[in-house]
Amino acid sequence: MFRNRIFASPISGRSLDSKNRPNNDCIAFYERKAMGGAASVCIGDCVVDAKNGLYGEYMIHMDDPSTHHSLNLLSTAISRHGAVASIELQHGGLYSMGSHFSGQTVYGPCDGVSPYGYEYYEMPEDVILRTIESYANAAAWAKKCGFGMVTIHGGHGWLLSQFMSSKVNRRKDRWGGSLENRMRLPLAIIEAIRKKTGMGFPIEIRISGSEVTPEGYDLDEGIQIAKMLDGHVDLIHVSAGHHENKEVFTVTHPGIFSEDSCNVTYAAEIKKHVKTPVATVGAHGNPELMEEIVASGKADVVQIARALLADPDLPKKARRGEPQEIRPCLRCLQCFSNLITNGQIYCAVNPAIGRELEYRYALPLREKKTVLVAGGGIGGMQAAITAAERGHRVILCEKSSRLGGVLKCEEAVSFKNKIKEYLDYQKRQINNLGIELMLNTAATARLAAEISPDAIIASIGARPIVPPIKGIENAAGAENIYENPEMTGRRALVLGGGLVGIELAIFLAGMGRDVTIMEMLPELNNGGNILHQLALDVEIKKHDIKLALATKAVEITDKGVWGEKDGNRIFIEADTVIYAMGQEPLYEEAAALGKCAPEFYQIGDCVSPENIMKATSMADAAARNL
């Protein structure tokens, strides 16, 4: 029994021990989703064949008997809250980089060379049969370890989708060629799992409705694949895209430029052709829209990943009819990027993610304090909220007339609508918690003396860097242009290839401007958000934004900018020049409050301008340390 139609879709949790077994942090990460009301919680990236199918270093090995204890702890942590615990069964096929680097043979449907430069080989019959057995054994192991369901990953370009695809599988034997032959492997795996787990054990299979790339199959072929699976599984989970194809990565993982629930069209189309229940995944987070998807028959189940990081209690809040209390996901991809670069999932707007045990065992408040928070930007708002939730009296000062800090200037940008939703959510929390809000009020030593706080949290931000370039008076700052885009002429040149500059360029190009980005470095700077950069690259190409990389601006005139590249001077014509070359922390202004209270914390951009996730986590930590 599933308590609702909201499933927590497979997501990797890399908090594993030295033998790739779930540790306590990993268990708490998944348990939090079950506590929030999701009907099913799926553990992603569980490899069925660690010898030949390993594509990453941090994967749970389903063929390792020593996982028995930890997997039982994990399944119990999920199921005791009323959710069904599920395991995603995975095999990398030709993308099994982990197997390659450990000296093992890598197999695909046919011989070839991977995009990463190593050779892979046509999977022979005996290895195919062994792989089928590996899936069946992994499913039986999952059941023995207390899991109530398995999810076979047959999408996103991994092994099974390689066999199912007419573009990839060019075999001439019974495992390739016709659709029936290409579907032989997944169907044999499903049958083998049924034999080992019994009819009462649900099997879900994730497929790409379309791989959305010329190198992969289209929706028509996706429909035929789904029709072949119809009646053999209990749930057909329809995603889209190809994980290892950069051009369509943000189809699989919709970013800020995508609409809510944008991938439901693939599930809805497939549902017309099958009797098996169908699930949809991709940019879901709006309860009213998700309800409409189910009620209209586009899908039977809605699967969510990132929105349950932003707010694991989304199902509970939706059930209570409190959609305004759901913390919105920004779809910034910071969570996934941080997982790849640093091995840990954190969330830009929810500081508890990745720190679930810390929150569970938080010490109770020992002493109620009066806390003055200086600055009403991202960090200041979060610090005020956390401190108030902990039981302190909180006074929040903001020198301008509105909360939101530097992000206020982006509220009118269409692809930044999630930022506005988040700021509005934070404002509601401030109001609901009874935080004393003082707008048009700068936090000064004099004000602090009047309030006499026990603690001050300074989050007063940063100021834009005005680069020392000849003629800079002929240029405008990024914030001014965001607030007054009509000031921009037909040809715009943005100085600075960081996230602010790139997104501003996309914004202006979307308004019909001819835009160039000039950047001193040889490549654009994504600020560590490597996956968001993939989305930006798509938009840069779509809007034909020109790049002048490895080019230093040396003079700005009323006609454009003189730049220097490889010792040569070049001139780029522009009607409007905009600088977006970073922020300078208001360090001294913040430090001036340092001796105005017994406790003092300096957080966010006034320490080091970085991103929303860093500001949020610093703010939350400071408030919890009071």
C-alpha positions in Angstrom: 0.0 0.0 0.0 1.2 3.5 -0.9 -0.2 6.3 1.3 -0.4 8.8 -1.6 0.8 9.4 -5.2 4.0 11.2 -4.3 7.2 9.1 -4.5 10.7 10.3 -3.6 12.5 9.5 -6.8 15.9 7.8 -6.9 18.7 10.1 -5.7 22.3 9.3 -4.8 23.4 9.5 -1.2 27.1 9.3 -1.1 27.5 9.2 2.7 28.9 5.7 2.6 31.6 4.0 4.6 34.9 2.7 3.2 33.1 -0.4 1.8 30.4 1.6 0.2 27.8 0.7 2.8 25.2 3.3 4.0 26.4 5.1 7.2 24.2 6.9 9.7 24.2 10.2 7.8 23.0 8.3 4.7 20.3 6.6 6.6 19.1 9.9 8.1 19.1 11.6 4.7 16.6 9.1 3.3 14.6 8.7 6.5 13.8 12.5 6.5 11.9 12.0 3.2 9.8 9.3 4.8 9.1 11.4 7.8 7.9 14.2 5.5 5.1 12.0 4.0 6.4 10.6 0.7 4.7 7.3 -0.1 7.9 5.7 -1.3 11.6 6.6 -0.9 14.0 5.2 -3.4 17.8 4.8 -2.8 19.6 5.7 -6.0 22.8 4.4 -7.6 22.8 0.8 -6.3 25.0 -1.2 -8.6 24.0 -4.8 -9.4 27.4 -5.9 -10.7 30.3 -4.1 -9.0 32.8 -5.8 -11.2 31.6 -4.8 -14.7 28.8 -2.3 -14.1 30.3 0.3 -11.8 30.2 3.8 -13.2 31.0 5.8 -10.1 33.2 5.4 -7.0 30.4 5.9 -4.5 27.7 3.3 -5.1 26.1 0.8 -2.9 27.2 -2.7 -4.0 24.2 -5.0 -4.1 26.4 -8.0 -4.7 28.3 -7.4 -1.4 26.9 -9.6 1.5 28.4 -7.3 4.0 25.7 -4.6 3.2 23.1 -6.7 5.0 23.2 -4.9 8.3 23.4 -1.4 7.0 20.7 -1.9 4.3 18.4 -3.3 6.9 18.9 -0.3 9.1 18.2 1.9 6.0 15.0 0.1 5.0 13.7 0.1 8.6 14.4 3.8 8.9 12.1 4.4 5.9 9.4 1.9 6.5 8.8 2.7 10.1 7.4 6.0 9.1 4.9 4.4 6.7 6.7 4.8 3.5 7.7 2.0 1.1 11.5 1.6 0.9 12.8 1.0 -2.6 16.2 0.3 -4.2 17.3 1.5 -7.6 19.1 -1.3 -9.5 21.8 0.1 -11.7 24.4 -1.0 -14.3 26.5 1.5 -16.2 27.0 -0.6 -19.3 29.4 1.2 -21.7 29.6 4.1 -19.2 31.0 1.9 -16.4 34.0 4.2 -15.7 34.5 2.8 -12.2 35.0 -0.7 -13.6 37.4 0.6 -16.3 39.5 2.5 -13.7 39.7 -0.6 -11.5 41.1 -2.7 -14.5 37.9 -4.6 -15.4 36.4 -5.1 -18.8 33.6 -2.7 -19.8 30.7 -4.0 -21.9 28.0 -2.4 -24.0 25.6 -3.9 -26.5 28.3 -3.5 -29.2 32.0 -2.7 -29.4 33.1 0.9 -29.3 35.0 3.7 -27.7 33.3 5.7 -24.9 33.1 9.5 -24.8 35.8 9.2 -22.1 38.3 7.5 -24.4 38.3 3.9 -23.2 37.3 0.9 -25.2 34.2 -1.2 -24.4 33.2 -4.5 -25.8 30.2 -6.3 -27.0 28.7 -8.1 -24.1 29.0 -11.8 -24.8 26.1 -14.3 -24.1 27.5 -15.6 -20.9 28.0 -12.1 -19.5 24.5 -11.2 -20.5 23.1 -14.2 -18.6 25.3 -13.4 -15.6 24.0 -9.8 -15.7 20.4 -11.0 -15.7 21.2 -13.1 -12.7 22.9 -10.1 -11.0 19.7 -8.1 -11.3 17.6 -10.9 -9.9 20.0 -11.5 -7.0 20.1 -7.8 -6.3 16.3 -7.6 -6.1 16.2 -10.7 -3.9 18.9 -9.1 -1.7 16.9 -5.9 -1.4 13.8 -7.8 -0.3 15.8 -9.8 2.2 17.2 -6.5 3.5 13.7 -5.2 4.2 12.9 -3.2 1.0 9.4 -3.3 -0.3 10.1 -2.6 -3.9 12.8 -2.3 -6.5 13.3 0.2 -9.3 15.1 -1.0 -12.4 17.0 1.8 -14.0 16.3 1.4 -17.7 16.7 5.0 -18.8 19.1 7.9 -19.1 21.6 6.0 -21.4 22.6 3.3 -18.9 22.9 -0.4 -19.7 19.3 -1.3 -20.3 18.5 1.7 -22.4 21.6 1.0 -24.4 20.2 -2.4 -25.3 16.7 -1.0 -25.9 17.9 1.8 -28.2 17.9 1.1 -32.0 20.6 3.8 -32.3 23.0 2.1 -29.9 22.2 -1.6 -30.1 23.4 -2.8 -33.5 23.8 -6.5 -32.6 22.9 -9.2 -35.0 22.0 -11.9 -32.5 18.9 -12.5 -30.4 19.8 -9.6 -28.2 19.7 -6.9 -30.9 18.1 -5.8 -34.2 14.3 -6.0 -33.9 12.4 -4.3 -31.0 11.6 -7.7 -29.6 15.2 -8.7 -29.6 16.3 -5.3 -28.1 13.7 -5.7 -25.3 14.8 -9.3 -24.6 17.3 -8.2 -21.9 15.0 -6.0 -19.8 12.2 -8.4 -20.0 14.4 -11.3 -19.0 15.6 -9.3 -16.0 12.0 -8.6 -15.0 11.1 -12.2 -15.3 14.1 -13.3 -13.3 13.3 -10.8 -10.5 9.7 -12.1 -10.4 11.0 -15.6 -9.9 13.2 -14.7 -7.0 11.0 -12.2 -5.3 7.4 -13.4 -5.9 4.4 -11.8 -7.3 3.6 -9.6 -4.3 6.9 -7.6 -4.7 6.4 -4.5 -6.8 8.8 -3.9 -9.7 9.1 -0.3 -11.1 11.2 0.4 -14.2 12.5 3.9 -15.1 12.8 4.6 -18.8 13.4 7.7 -20.9 10.2 8.4 -22.8 12.6 10.0 -25.3 16.3 10.5 -25.1 15.8 13.9 -26.8 19.0 13.6 -28.9 19.8 12.5 -32.4 22.1 9.9 -30.9 19.2 8.3 -29.0 15.7 7.2 -29.5 12.6 9.5 -29.8 9.2 9.4 -28.2 7.7 7.1 -30.8 10.3 4.5 -30.0 9.8 5.3 -26.3 6.1 4.4 -26.7 7.0 1.1 -28.3 9.4 0.3 -25.5 6.7 1.1 -22.9 4.2 -1.1 -24.8 6.7 -4.0 -24.6 7.0 -3.5 -20.8 3.2 -3.2 -20.3 1.9 -5.9 -18.0 5.4 -7.1 -17.0 6.0 -4.4 -14.3 3.9 -2.7 -11.7 4.9 0.9 -12.5 6.5 2.5 -15.6 8.5 5.5 -14.5 8.8 7.9 -17.4 11.7 10.3 -17.4 13.5 11.8 -20.4 16.9 12.6 -21.8 20.3 11.0 -21.5 22.5 11.4 -18.4 25.9 11.4 -20.2 24.9 13.7 -23.0 25.6 17.3 -21.9 23.3 18.9 -24.5 20.2 17.2 -23.0 21.3 16.9 -19.3 19.0 19.7 -18.4 16.1 17.9 -20.0 16.6 15.1 -17.6 17.3 17.6 -14.8 15.2 20.7 -15.6 16.9 23.9 -14.5 15.7 27.5 -14.0 14.8 28.0 -17.7 12.3 25.1 -17.6 8.6 25.3 -16.7 7.2 23.4 -13.7 6.4 19.7 -14.5 7.8 20.2 -18.0 8.5 16.5 -18.6 5.0 15.3 -17.9 4.3 15.3 -21.6 6.4 12.1 -22.1 4.5 10.2 -19.4 1.1 11.5 -20.6 1.8 10.3 -24.1 3.0 6.9 -23.0 0.0 6.4 -20.6 -2.3 6.5 -23.7 -0.7 3.3 -24.9 -0.3 1.1 -21.7 -2.5 -0.3 -18.9 0.3 -0.4 -16.4 0.3 2.6 -14.0 2.7 5.4 -15.2 4.8 7.8 -13.1 6.2 11.1 -14.2 9.3 12.9 -13.0 11.0 16.2 -13.7 10.5 19.7 -12.1 7.5 18.8 -10.0 6.9 20.9 -6.9 3.6 22.7 -7.2 0.9 20.6 -5.4 -1.9 22.0 -7.4 -0.2 21.2 -10.7 0.7 17.7 -9.4 -2.9 17.1 -8.4 -4.1 18.2 -11.8 -1.6 15.7 -13.4 -3.1 12.8 -11.5 -6.7 13.9 -11.7 -6.5 14.5 -15.5 -5.0 11.1 -16.1 -1.6 12.3 -17.4 0.1 10.1 -14.9 -0.7 7.9 -11.9 2.2 8.8 -9.7 4.3 11.9 -9.4 8.0 11.4 -8.5 10.0 14.2 -6.9 13.7 14.6 -6.1 15.0 18.2 -5.6 11.7 19.6 -4.3 11.9 17.1 -1.4 15.3 18.5 -0.6 14.0 22.0 -0.5 11.2 20.8 1.7 10.9 17.1 2.7 7.5 18.0 4.3 6.0 18.9 1.0 3.6 15.9 1.0 2.4 16.7 4.6 1.9 20.4 3.8 0.1 19.7 0.6 -2.2 17.2 2.4 -3.0 19.9 5.0 -3.8 22.4 2.3 -0.9 24.6 3.1 1.0 25.1 -0.3 2.1 28.5 0.8 4.1 26.9 3.6 6.2 24.7 1.2 9.7 26.0 0.8 10.2 26.3 -3.0 13.0 24.6 -4.8 15.1 27.1 -6.9 16.0 24.3 -9.4 19.5 25.9 -9.2 21.2 22.4 -9.4 23.5 23.4 -6.6 22.6 20.1 -4.8 23.6 17.9 -7.6 26.7 20.0 -8.5 27.9 19.8 -4.9 27.3 16.0 -4.9 29.6 15.6 -7.9 32.4 18.1 -6.8 32.4 17.5 -3.1 30.6 14.2 -2.6 27.8 15.6 -0.4 24.3 16.8 -1.1 23.4 20.2 0.4 20.5 22.4 -0.5 20.7 26.1 -1.3 17.5 26.9 0.6 17.3 24.1 3.2 20.3 24.1 5.5 19.1 20.9 7.2 19.8 18.7 4.1 23.0 16.8 4.5 22.9 17.6 8.2 19.9 15.6 9.3 21.5 14.0 12.3 22.8 17.3 13.6 19.2 18.6 13.5 17.7 15.5 15.0 20.0 15.7 18.0 20.1 19.5 18.4 20.5 20.6 22.0 17.5 22.5 23.5 17.6 26.2 24.0 19.4 27.0 27.3 18.8 30.7 27.4 16.5 33.0 25.5 18.4 35.9 24.0 17.7 39.1 22.2 19.3 38.8 18.8 19.9 41.7 16.4 20.2 40.7 12.8 21.8 43.3 10.5 20.8 43.0 6.9 17.7 41.6 5.3 19.2 39.6 2.4 19.3 35.9 2.0 21.6 35.3 4.9 20.0 37.8 7.3 16.5 36.4 6.7 17.6 32.9 7.3 19.5 33.8 10.4 16.5 35.6 11.8 14.2 32.7 11.0 16.4 30.1 12.6 17.0 32.1 15.7 13.3 32.8 16.1 12.5 29.1 15.5 14.9 28.3 18.3 13.0 30.6 20.7 15.0 33.8 20.7 13.6 37.3 20.5 14.8 38.5 17.1 15.0 42.0 15.6 15.8 42.2 11.9 17.1 45.5 10.5 17.2 46.3 6.8 18.5 49.6 5.5 16.3 49.6 2.4 12.5 49.5 2.2 12.3 45.8 1.2 13.8 42.5 2.2 15.7 40.4 -0.3 19.1 42.0 -0.5 20.9 41.9 -3.9 18.4 39.4 -5.3 15.6 42.1 -5.3 16.9 43.4 -8.6 16.2 40.0 -10.3 12.6 39.7 -9.3 11.3 40.7 -12.7 13.5 38.2 -14.6 11.2 35.5 -16.0 13.7 32.6 -15.5 14.3 33.8 -11.9 10.6 33.4 -10.8 11.7 30.7 -8.3 13.9 33.3 -6.5 10.8 35.6 -6.1 8.8 32.6 -4.7 11.6 31.8 -2.2 11.9 35.4 -1.1 8.1 35.6 -0.6 8.2 32.4 1.4 11.0 33.7 3.7 9.0 36.9 4.2 6.0 34.9 5.3 8.1 33.0 7.8 9.4 36.2 9.2 5.9 37.4 9.7 4.6 34.1 11.1 7.4 33.9 13.6 6.8 37.3 15.0 10.2 38.6 14.2 10.5 42.4 14.8 11.2 43.9 11.4 12.8 47.3 11.1 12.9 48.5 7.4 14.6 51.6 6.3 16.9 51.2 9.3 20.6 50.6 9.1 22.1 48.6 11.9 24.6 50.9 13.6 26.5 50.9 16.9 24.1 53.6 18.1 21.1 51.4 17.3 22.7 48.4 19.0 23.3 50.5 22.1 19.6 51.3 22.2 18.5 47.7 21.8 21.3 46.2 23.9 21.2 42.8 22.2 22.8 39.6 23.6 24.0 38.8 20.1 24.5 40.4 16.7 24.5 38.6 13.4 25.9 40.8 10.7 24.8 40.0 7.2 25.0 43.3 5.4 26.3 42.0 2.1 28.7 43.4 -0.4 29.0 46.1 -3.0 29.6 45.6 -6.7 33.3 45.9 -7.7 33.8 48.9 -10.0 36.7 47.8 -12.2 39.6 50.2 -12.6 39.2 50.5 -16.4 39.7 53.7 -18.4 36.3 55.1 -19.2 34.4 53.0 -16.6 32.1 56.0 -16.2 30.6 55.1 -19.6 29.5 51.7 -18.2 26.6 50.6 -15.9 26.5 48.1 -13.1 24.6 44.8 -13.5 22.2 45.6 -10.7 21.2 48.9 -12.4 20.5 47.1 -15.7 18.5 44.3 -14.0 16.3 47.1 -12.5 16.2 49.2 -15.6 16.7 46.9 -18.6 15.2 49.5 -20.9 18.4 51.5 -20.5 20.2 48.9 -22.6 20.9 49.7 -26.3 20.6 47.2 -29.2 24.2 46.0 -28.7 25.2 45.2 -25.1 28.6 44.1 -23.9 28.9 42.4 -20.5 32.2 42.6 -18.7 32.6 39.5 -16.6 31.8 35.8 -17.3 30.7 34.8 -13.9 27.1 33.6 -13.1 25.9 37.2 -12.7 27.3 38.3 -16.0 26.1 35.2 -17.9 22.6 35.3 -16.6 22.4 39.0 -17.3 23.5 38.4 -20.8 20.8 35.7 -21.2 18.2 38.1 -19.8 19.1 40.8 -22.2 19.4 38.5 -25.2 15.9 37.2 -24.4 14.8 40.8 -24.8 16.2 40.9 -28.3 19.5 42.5 -27.6 22.7 41.6 -29.4 25.0 40.5 -26.5 28.7 39.8 -26.0 30.4 38.6 -22.9 34.0 39.6 -22.3 35.9 37.6 -19.8 39.6 37.7 -18.8 39.8 34.0 -18.1 39.9 31.4 -21.0 36.5 30.0 -19.9 33.3 31.1 -18.2 33.2 30.9 -14.4 30.3 28.9 -13.1 31.2 29.6 -9.4 31.3 25.8 -8.7 27.8 25.1 -10.0 29.0 22.9 -12.9 25.6 21.5 -13.8 23.9 24.9 -13.9 26.6 25.8 -16.4 25.2 23.2 -18.7 21.9 24.9 -18.7 23.6 28.3 -19.3 25.5 26.8 -22.2 22.3 25.8 -23.9 20.9 29.3 -23.4 24.1 31.0 -24.7 23.9 28.9 -27.8 20.1 29.4 -28.3 20.4 33.2 -28.0 23.6 33.4 -30.1 25.5 35.2 -27.3 29.0 36.0 -28.4 32.0 35.2 -26.2 35.3 37.1 -26.0 37.3 34.9 -23.7 40.8 35.4 -22.5 40.3 39.0 -23.2 41.0 41.9 -20.8 39.0 45.1 -21.1 41.5 48.0 -21.2 39.3 51.0 -22.3 35.6 51.8 -22.5 34.4 54.4 -25.0 31.0 55.6 -26.0 31.3 53.3 -29.0 32.3 50.1 -27.3 35.3 48.4 -25.5 38.9 48.0 -26.4 40.2 44.7 -25.2 43.5 42.9 -25.2 44.0 39.3 -26.2 47.3 37.5 -26.7 49.0 40.9 -26.8 46.8 42.3 -29.5 44.2 45.0 -29.1 40.7 44.3 -30.4 37.6 46.6 -30.4 34.0 45.4 -29.8 31.3 47.8 -30.6 28.5 48.3 -28.0 25.8 50.7 -27.3 25.7 49.7 -23.6 28.6 48.4 -21.5 27.8 46.6 -18.2 30.2 45.5 -15.6 29.5 42.3 -13.6 33.0 41.6 -12.2 32.2 40.4 -8.7 31.4 41.8 -5.3 33.5 43.4 -2.6 32.4 42.4 1.0 31.4 45.1 3.3 33.8 43.7 5.8 34.7 46.8 7.8 31.1 48.0 8.0 30.1 44.7 9.5 33.1 44.5 11.8 32.1 47.9 13.2 29.3 46.1 15.0 31.7 43.5 16.4 31.9 45.0 19.9 28.3 46.0 20.3 27.1 42.8 21.8 28.6 39.9 23.9 28.2 37.6 20.9 29.0 38.5 17.3 28.7 36.6 14.1 29.6 37.8 10.6 28.1 35.8 7.8 27.4 35.7 4.1 28.6 38.1 1.5 30.1 40.5 4.0 32.6 37.7 4.7 33.0 36.3 1.2 30.5 36.8 -1.6 29.6 33.4 -3.0 26.1 31.9 -3.4 22.8 31.4 -1.8 23.7 28.0 -0.4 26.8 29.4 1.4 24.8 32.3 2.8 22.0 30.1 4.0 24.2 27.5 5.7 26.4 30.2 7.4 23.3 32.0 8.6 21.7 28.9 10.0 24.8 27.8 11.8 25.3 31.2 13.4 21.8 31.2 14.7 22.0 27.7 16.0 25.2 28.5 17.8 23.6 31.2 19.9 
